[in-house]
C-alpha cells in the first residue's frame, strides 16, 4: 500500500529530524521579516489534522513519538504554502492569446475582442458555458494537483468567468465540489464584477449582484469572500463600492483587483476601508503605498501576470516593504495572463522582478498570504492549534523554494496531517 495511504491517514502524523522554519511571527509580517526563526533538529506533530507540537525533536513528548512518523532526514520543513489569488475553475487555456501578445497585441486590446472573435475574459466565459461540469471539474482537478505538488495546501478559488447570474452560481457550485474533493483548504471568492457585464449593462449588473446574486450565494453557503476588477476596461470603483460594503457587513473577506493596467485611487480607497487585500498593483502610486502601509490591507503581488503580459511597469514592492506594508505573492493562476500553478515559481519571479529577498518571499507565500485571505488564525505558519499543513523540501536550505525553477523543490506535502503528495524519486521516508 502506498505511503500516502498508510501514513497520516487519520490526520495523525509526526515529522521528525527536520530543519523546521515555523514562519511564526505573532501575525502577518509588515515590511521585511526579521531573521527567520528555526529549529535545527526539529519536529512537528499533527493530531486529528491540527498541529499539536512544534519544537526540538529531543523534547517531543513520548505520546507523540508513537504517531505515524515521517523522517525528514535533516530536510527543511516550512508551513504549507498559501495561494491567495487564483481564477480556478476555468475550462480551457488561451495560449494563442499569449502568442498574439508576443507578436505585439496588448492585454487591454484583447479584452475588447478582435475581428468579432471573443478574447480575454469573454472567451473564457464562452469556453466555460460550452463545457460540461465534469470536464470543468476534471480540468480544474489537474490544475489544483499541480499546485499541490508545488507545495500549495491552501488555495483561493474565484468565480468571474460566468458573466451572468446562472453561470456565476454554477461556478460557485463547482468550487464547492472542488473544496470537497481536493486535499487543500479551499477559499471561495465571488469575483462577480470581472469582465463584460450582461445586458442591460454595468451599473444594472453591479446592482443585481448586491441585491440578488450575493445574497443567494450566501444563503446557499457558497461564499467566503468577494472581489471586483477595478480598471477602465472593466468596472469603476463606484460600481464596486456597494458590493464591498455589503460583503463587509456580511462578514466576508473583501478584495480588489486594482492598479494593474493604470494608476487609480482604488488601492488607497481599499486600504482606507480595511479590505482584506488589494491585488496586482503594478501601477500603484505613492499615495497608495502610504495608505497600504497604514492599513491592515494586504498588498498581493502577482508576478506571473506582470511577466507574461510583458508589463514594463512593476509594483513598487521595495517601497511597500520599506514603508511597512504587508506584502503577499500569489500565482494569479488563470488561462489568459498567468497559467502558473507553482507558487515557488511565483515567489522566484517576485524575487527577481520585484527585488524581494528570500526571506520576504517566504513570508509572502505563507503567513502574509494567509492574512490576505483572512486566515492568519488558521494557516500560514507552524503553530499549535493551526491546521496541520507543511512542506518538506528536497534539501536543508529554505532558499531551494525560490531556486529550482521548472522543478519545485518539494519532496512531500502534508495537508491536515495527511500525506497528500510525495515525489516518486525518493526523499523523505515514512516509518
Residue pairs with C-beta under 8 A, 6 or more apart in sequence:
3 419
3 422
3 430
4 418
4 419
4 420
4 421
4 422
6 68
6 430
7 13
7 68
7 69
7 70
7 419
7 430
8 46
8 68
8 70
8 414
8 417
8 418
8 419
9 68
9 418
10 48
10 417
11 46
11 47
11 48
11 49
11 388
11 416
11 417
11 418
12 46
12 47
12 48
12 67
12 68
12 417
13 45
13 46
13 67
13 68
13 69
13 70
13 388
13 414
13 417
13 418
13 419
14 43
14 44
14 45
14 46
14 53
14 60
14 64
14 65
14 67
14 68
14 69
14 70
15 43
15 44
15 45
15 69
15 70
15 72
15 77
15 390
15 392
15 414
16 43
16 57
16 60
16 69
16 70
16 71
16 72
17 41
17 43
17 57
17 71
17 72
17 73
17 74
18 39
18 41
18 42
18 43
18 44
18 57
18 72
18 74
18 75
18 76
18 77
18 392
19 38
19 39
19 40
19 41
19 42
19 72
19 74
19 75
19 76
19 77
19 396
19 398
20 38
20 39
20 42
20 43
20 44
20 54
20 77
20 382
21 36
21 37
21 38
21 76
21 77
21 78
21 362
21 382
21 398
22 37
22 38
22 39
22 54
22 79
22 381
22 382
22 383
23 36
23 78
23 79
23 362
23 363
23 366
23 367
23 380
23 381
23 382
24 37
24 54
24 367
24 381
24 382
24 383
25 33
25 34
25 363
25 367
25 381
27 367
27 371
27 376
28 298
28 326
28 367
28 368
28 370
28 371
28 376
29 326
29 363
29 367
29 368
30 293
30 324
30 325
30 326
31 321
31 322
31 323
31 324
31 325
32 321
32 357
32 359
32 360
33 359
33 360
33 362
33 363
35 359
36 359
36 362
36 398
39 54
39 55
39 56
41 56
41 57
41 58
41 74
42 54
42 55
42 56
42 57
42 77
43 53
43 54
43 55
43 56
43 57
43 60
43 64
44 51
44 53
44 54
44 77
44 382
44 388
44 390
45 51
45 52
45 53
45 54
45 60
45 64
45 67
46 52
46 67
46 388
46 414
46 416
46 417
47 64
47 67
47 388
47 417
48 417
49 387
49 388
49 416
49 417
49 418
50 385
50 386
50 387
50 388
50 417
51 382
51 383
51 384
51 385
51 386
51 387
51 388
52 64
52 384
53 60
53 61
53 64
53 384
54 382
54 383
54 384
68 430
69 430
69 431
70 392
70 412
70 414
70 419
70 428
70 429
70 430
70 431
71 428
71 429
71 430
71 431
72 392
72 428
73 428
73 429
74 396
75 392
75 393
75 394
75 395
75 396
75 411
75 427
75 428
76 392
76 393
76 395
76 396
76 397
76 398
76 400
77 382
77 390
77 391
77 392
77 393
78 151
78 362
78 366
78 382
78 390
78 391
78 393
78 398
78 401
79 366
79 367
79 379
79 380
79 381
79 382
79 389
79 390
79 391
80 151
80 152
80 153
80 154
80 379
80 387
80 389
80 390
80 391
80 413
80 414
80 415
81 150
81 151
81 152
81 153
81 154
81 343
81 344
81 365
81 366
81 369
81 391
82 152
82 153
82 154
82 155
82 365
82 366
82 369
82 370
82 372
82 373
82 375
82 379
82 380
83 147
83 152
83 154
83 155
83 156
83 330
83 331
83 333
83 343
83 365
83 369
84 156
84 187
84 277
84 298
84 300
84 328
84 330
84 369
84 370
84 372
84 373
85 156
85 158
85 255
85 277
85 279
85 300
85 302
85 330
85 331
85 332
85 372
86 147
86 155
86 156
86 157
86 158
86 330
86 331
86 332
86 333
86 334
87 158
87 160
87 161
87 191
87 332
87 333
87 334
87 335
88 140
88 143
88 144
88 155
88 157
88 158
88 178
88 333
89 128
89 136
89 137
89 139
89 140
89 157
89 161
89 171
89 174
89 175
89 178
90 124
90 127
90 128
90 136
90 139
90 140
90 161
90 334
90 335
91 124
91 127
91 128
91 130
91 131
91 135
91 136
91 139
91 161
92 124
92 127
92 131
92 139
92 335
93 335
93 339
94 123
94 124
94 335
94 336
95 339
97 105
97 110
97 119
97 120
97 123
97 336
98 308
100 110
101 107
101 110
101 308
101 309
101 310
102 310
105 114
107 120
107 261
107 309
107 336
107 337
108 233
108 261
110 119
110 120
110 336
111 119
111 120
111 121
111 122
111 195
111 233
111 234
112 119
112 120
112 233
113 119
113 120
113 122
117 123
118 125
118 126
120 195
120 336
121 160
121 161
121 163
121 194
121 195
121 196
121 336
122 163
122 195
122 196
123 336
124 161
124 334
124 335
124 336
125 161
125 162
125 163
125 167
125 195
127 161
127 335
128 136
128 161
128 162
128 167
128 171
129 167
131 139
133 170
133 174
136 174
137 174
137 177
137 178
137 181
140 174
140 178
141 178
141 181
141 182
143 333
143 341
144 155
144 178
144 182
144 184
145 182
146 341
146 342
147 155
147 184
147 331
147 333
147 341
147 342
147 343
148 182
148 183
148 184
148 413
148 415
148 420
148 421
149 408
149 410
149 413
149 421
150 341
150 342
150 343
150 344
150 345
150 408
150 410
151 343
151 344
151 391
151 401
151 408
151 410
151 413
152 184
152 343
153 183
153 184
153 185
153 379
153 387
153 389
153 390
153 391
153 413
153 414
153 415
153 420
154 184
154 185
154 186
154 187
154 369
154 370
154 373
154 375
154 379
154 380
154 387
154 389
155 184
155 185
155 186
155 187
156 186
156 187
156 189
156 225
156 330
156 373
157 175
157 178
157 179
157 186
157 187
157 188
157 189
158 189
158 190
158 191
158 227
159 168
159 171
159 172
159 175
159 189
159 190
159 191
159 192
159 194
160 168
160 171
160 191
160 192
160 194
160 195
160 227
160 229
161 167
161 171
161 194
161 195
162 168
162 169
162 170
162 171
163 194
163 195
163 196
163 197
163 198
164 198
165 198
165 208
165 212
165 213
168 190
168 192
168 213
169 213
169 216
169 217
169 222
172 188
172 190
172 217
172 220
172 222
172 223
173 222
175 186
175 188
175 222
176 188
176 222
178 186
179 186
179 188
183 415
183 416
183 418
183 420
183 421
184 415
184 420
185 375
185 378
185 379
185 387
185 389
185 415
185 416
187 224
187 225
187 253
187 373
187 375
188 222
188 223
188 224
188 225
189 223
189 224
189 225
189 226
189 227
189 253
189 255
190 213
190 214
190 217
190 223
190 225
190 226
190 227
191 226
191 227
191 228
191 229
192 209
192 213
192 214
192 226
192 227
192 228
192 243
193 205
193 206
193 209
193 227
193 228
193 229
193 230
193 234
193 235
193 239
193 240
193 243
194 228
194 229
194 234
195 229
195 234
197 204
197 205
197 206
198 205
202 235
202 236
202 239
203 239
206 235
206 239
206 240
206 242
206 243
207 242
209 243
210 242
210 243
210 246
214 223
214 226
214 243
214 246
214 247
214 250
217 223
218 250
223 252
224 252
224 253
224 373
225 247
225 252
225 253
225 254
225 255
225 276
225 373
225 374
226 243
226 244
226 247
226 252
226 253
226 254
226 255
227 254
227 255
227 256
227 257
228 235
228 239
228 240
228 243
228 244
228 255
228 256
228 257
229 235
229 257
230 236
230 237
230 239
230 240
230 256
230 257
230 258
230 264
230 266
231 257
231 258
231 260
231 261
231 262
231 264
232 261
232 262
233 261
234 257
237 264
237 265
237 266
237 269
240 256
240 266
244 254
244 256
244 273
244 275
247 253
247 254
248 254
248 273
248 274
253 276
253 277
253 373
253 374
254 275
254 276
255 275
255 276
255 277
255 278
255 279
255 300
255 372
256 266
256 267
256 270
256 275
256 277
256 278
256 279
257 279
257 280
258 264
258 266
258 267
258 270
258 278
258 279
258 280
258 281
259 266
259 267
259 280
259 281
259 282
259 283
259 284
259 285
259 288
260 280
260 281
260 282
260 283
260 305
261 282
261 283
262 283
263 283
263 284
263 285
264 283
265 287
266 278
267 278
267 281
267 284
267 288
267 291
267 292
267 299
268 287
268 288
268 291
268 292
270 278
270 297
271 278
271 288
271 291
271 292
271 294
271 295
271 297
272 291
272 295
274 295
274 296
274 297
275 297
276 297
276 298
276 372
276 373
276 374
277 297
277 298
277 299
277 300
277 328
277 372
277 373
278 292
278 297
278 298
278 299
278 300
279 300
279 301
279 302
279 330
279 332
280 300
280 301
280 302
280 305
280 315
281 288
281 299
281 300
281 301
281 315
281 316
282 306
282 311
282 313
282 314
282 315
283 313
284 292
284 299
284 315
284 316
284 320
286 319
289 316
289 319
289 320
289 323
289 325
290 323
292 299
292 320
292 323
292 325
292 326
293 320
293 323
293 324
293 325
296 326
297 326
298 326
298 327
298 328
298 368
298 371
298 372
299 315
299 320
299 325
299 326
299 327
299 328
300 327
300 328
300 329
300 330
300 369
300 372
301 315
301 317
301 327
301 328
301 329
301 330
301 350
301 354
301 364
302 329
302 330
302 331
302 332
302 338
302 346
303 329
303 346
303 349
303 350
303 353
303 354
304 331
304 332
304 333
304 337
304 338
304 339
304 340
304 345
304 346
304 349
305 311
305 332
305 334
305 337
305 338
306 314
306 315
306 349
306 353
307 349
307 353
308 337
308 338
308 339
308 340
309 337
314 353
314 354
315 354
317 327
317 350
317 354
317 355
317 356
318 354
318 355
320 327
321 327
321 356
321 360
326 368
326 371
327 356
327 360
327 363
327 364
327 368
328 364
328 365
328 368
328 369
328 371
328 372
329 343
329 346
329 347
329 350
329 356
329 361
329 364
329 365
329 369
330 343
330 346
330 365
330 369
330 372
331 338
331 340
331 341
331 342
331 343
331 346
332 338
332 340
332 346
333 339
333 340
333 341
340 346
342 408
343 365
344 365
344 401
344 402
344 404
344 408
344 409
344 410
345 405
345 406
345 408
346 365
347 356
347 361
347 362
347 364
347 365
347 401
347 402
348 361
348 402
348 403
348 405
350 356
350 361
350 364
351 357
351 358
351 361
351 402
356 364
358 398
358 399
358 402
361 401
361 402
362 398
362 401
362 402
366 380
366 381
367 376
367 380
367 381
368 380
369 380
370 376
370 378
370 379
370 380
370 381
371 380
377 386
378 386
378 387
379 386
379 387
379 389
380 386
382 390
387 416
388 414
388 415
388 416
388 417
389 414
389 415
389 416
390 413
390 414
391 410
391 412
391 413
391 414
392 410
392 411
392 412
392 413
392 414
392 427
392 428
393 400
393 401
393 409
393 410
393 411
394 400
394 404
394 409
394 410
394 411
394 423
394 427
395 409
397 403
400 409
401 409
403 409
410 421
410 423
411 422
411 423
411 427
411 428
412 419
412 421
412 422
412 423
412 427
412 428
413 419
413 420
413 421
413 422
414 420
419 430
422 428
